[in-house]
């Protein structure tokens, strides 16, 4: 399969896009936030993004379209636990017109490989709202198994929503 995207560290030139994504109120419920971030805070975040995942406990990479160098979104490894060799994974393809084109599949394949082969993790997990069918399909196709449900876990402004807990165990 031809590589269409690359995962890369954040750069200062990503500030405007990061500001737009992080201040999109419709996405706040996905990360348990109640407010956005200032450009100053985000610039400091970018400037410190070169810290090791072992030091920071998380890793955010930009998803860049190789053909145009356009930034499509981000992939996060979060709640990194090196002792128990696990981390959460989250993906955002920001522009709805860029979704359902296979970019998420390519990102997930790459981050799984990185997590298992470079970080030597035993497992990845994902928390997905029960009504987020595209993400459910994406993670299930990648081999993630639903192992639990968190009842009334997120409040989207109108109602509480359950969240499925998915795991991918590295059997090798």
C-alpha positions as CSV (number, residue, x, y, z in Angstrom):
1,X,0.0,0.0,0.0
2,X,1.3,3.4,-1.0
3,X,2.0,5.7,2.0
4,X,-0.2,8.8,1.7
5,X,0.4,10.3,5.1
6,X,3.3,10.8,7.4
7,X,3.3,11.2,11.2
8,X,5.6,13.9,12.3
9,X,6.5,16.0,15.4
10,X,4.6,19.3,15.9
11,X,6.2,22.4,14.5
12,X,5.6,26.1,15.4
13,X,3.9,26.5,11.9
14,X,1.2,24.1,13.2
15,X,0.0,26.7,15.8
16,X,-2.9,28.0,13.8
17,X,-4.3,24.6,13.0
18,X,-3.7,23.3,16.6
19,X,-5.5,26.4,17.9
20,X,-8.5,25.7,15.7
21,X,-8.7,22.0,16.6
22,X,-8.2,22.5,20.4
23,X,-10.8,25.3,20.5
24,X,-13.5,23.4,18.6
25,X,-16.2,23.1,21.2
26,X,-17.8,20.1,19.5
27,X,-14.7,18.1,20.3
28,X,-14.2,19.1,24.0
29,X,-16.3,16.3,25.4
30,X,-13.8,13.8,23.8
31,X,-11.0,15.0,26.0
32,X,-12.9,16.0,29.2
33,X,-12.2,19.7,28.7
34,X,-14.5,22.6,29.5
35,X,-12.6,25.3,27.6
36,X,-10.1,25.8,24.9
37,X,-6.5,26.9,24.9
38,X,-4.8,30.2,24.2
39,X,-2.3,30.5,21.4
40,X,0.4,31.3,24.1
41,X,-0.3,28.0,25.9
42,X,-0.4,26.0,22.7
43,X,2.9,27.6,21.5
44,X,4.5,26.6,24.8
45,X,3.1,23.1,24.3
46,X,4.6,22.9,20.7
47,X,7.9,24.2,21.9
48,X,8.0,21.4,24.6
49,X,6.7,18.7,22.3
50,X,10.2,17.4,21.7
51,X,10.2,15.9,25.2
52,X,10.4,12.1,25.3
53,X,7.1,10.1,25.8
54,X,8.8,8.7,28.8
55,X,9.2,12.2,30.3
56,X,5.9,13.7,29.1
57,X,3.7,10.6,29.5
58,X,2.2,11.4,26.1
59,X,3.0,11.9,22.5
60,X,1.2,13.9,19.9
61,X,2.1,13.7,16.2
62,X,0.8,15.6,13.3
63,X,-0.9,13.7,10.5
64,X,0.5,15.2,7.3
65,X,-0.6,14.5,3.7
66,X,2.6,13.7,1.8
67,X,1.4,15.0,-1.5
68,X,0.4,18.5,-0.3
69,X,2.1,18.8,3.1
70,X,-1.4,19.6,4.5
71,X,-1.9,18.9,8.2
72,X,-5.0,16.7,8.5
73,X,-5.1,16.1,12.2
74,X,-3.3,14.5,15.1
75,X,-2.7,11.1,16.7
76,X,-2.1,10.9,20.4
77,X,-0.5,8.3,22.6
78,X,-1.7,9.3,26.1
79,X,-1.7,7.8,29.6
80,X,1.6,6.2,28.7
81,X,2.5,3.7,31.3
82,X,5.9,2.2,30.6
83,X,5.9,0.0,33.7
84,X,2.7,-1.8,32.6
85,X,3.6,-1.3,28.9
86,X,0.4,0.3,27.8
87,X,-1.0,3.6,26.3
88,X,-4.2,5.0,25.0
89,X,-4.5,6.0,21.4
90,X,-6.7,8.7,19.9
91,X,-7.0,10.0,16.3
92,X,-8.6,13.2,15.0
93,X,-8.9,13.9,11.3
94,X,-10.2,17.4,11.7
95,X,-11.9,18.3,8.4
96,X,-14.9,16.2,7.8
97,X,-14.2,16.1,4.0
98,X,-10.9,14.3,4.8
99,X,-12.6,11.5,6.7
100,X,-13.5,8.1,5.3
101,X,-10.6,8.2,2.9
102,X,-8.5,5.6,4.6
103,X,-6.2,8.1,6.3
104,X,-7.3,6.9,9.8
105,X,-6.5,3.3,8.9
106,X,-3.0,4.3,7.7
107,X,-2.5,6.3,10.9
108,X,-3.7,3.6,13.2
109,X,-1.5,1.0,11.4
110,X,1.6,3.2,11.8
111,X,1.0,4.1,15.4
112,X,0.3,0.4,16.4
113,X,3.6,-0.6,14.7
114,X,5.5,2.3,16.5
115,X,3.9,1.4,19.9
116,X,4.6,-2.3,19.7
117,X,8.0,-2.3,17.8
118,X,9.7,0.8,19.1
119,X,8.1,1.4,22.5
120,X,7.7,-2.3,23.2
121,X,4.2,-1.8,24.5
122,X,2.1,-4.8,25.4
123,X,-1.2,-3.1,24.7
124,X,-3.0,-0.1,23.4
125,X,-6.4,1.0,24.4
126,X,-9.0,3.4,23.1
127,X,-12.2,4.9,24.5
128,X,-14.9,5.5,21.9
129,X,-18.3,6.9,22.4
130,X,-20.9,4.3,21.5
131,X,-22.4,6.5,18.8
132,X,-19.1,7.1,17.0
133,X,-19.6,4.4,14.4
134,X,-16.7,5.4,12.1
135,X,-14.2,5.2,14.9
136,X,-15.7,1.9,16.2
137,X,-15.3,0.4,12.7
138,X,-11.8,1.8,12.3
139,X,-10.5,0.4,15.6
140,X,-12.3,-3.0,15.2
141,X,-10.8,-3.4,11.7
142,X,-7.4,-2.8,13.2
143,X,-8.0,-5.7,15.7
144,X,-9.1,-3.8,18.8
145,X,-11.6,-5.7,20.9
146,X,-14.3,-4.1,22.9
147,X,-13.6,-5.3,26.5
148,X,-15.9,-3.0,28.5
149,X,-18.3,-0.2,28.6
150,X,-18.2,3.0,30.7
151,X,-21.8,4.0,31.5
152,X,-22.7,7.7,31.2
153,X,-19.0,8.5,30.8
154,X,-19.1,11.7,28.8
155,X,-21.6,14.6,28.7
156,X,-22.0,16.1,25.3
157,X,-23.9,19.2,26.5
158,X,-27.3,17.6,26.1
159,X,-27.0,14.1,27.6
160,X,-24.7,11.5,29.0
161,X,-23.2,9.0,26.6
162,X,-21.7,5.6,27.2
163,X,-18.1,4.9,26.0
164,X,-16.8,1.6,24.8
165,X,-13.4,0.5,26.1
166,X,-11.3,-1.2,23.4
167,X,-8.0,-3.0,23.7
168,X,-5.4,-4.3,21.3
169,X,-3.0,-6.8,23.0
170,X,0.4,-7.4,21.4
171,X,0.6,-11.2,21.2
172,X,4.1,-11.3,19.8
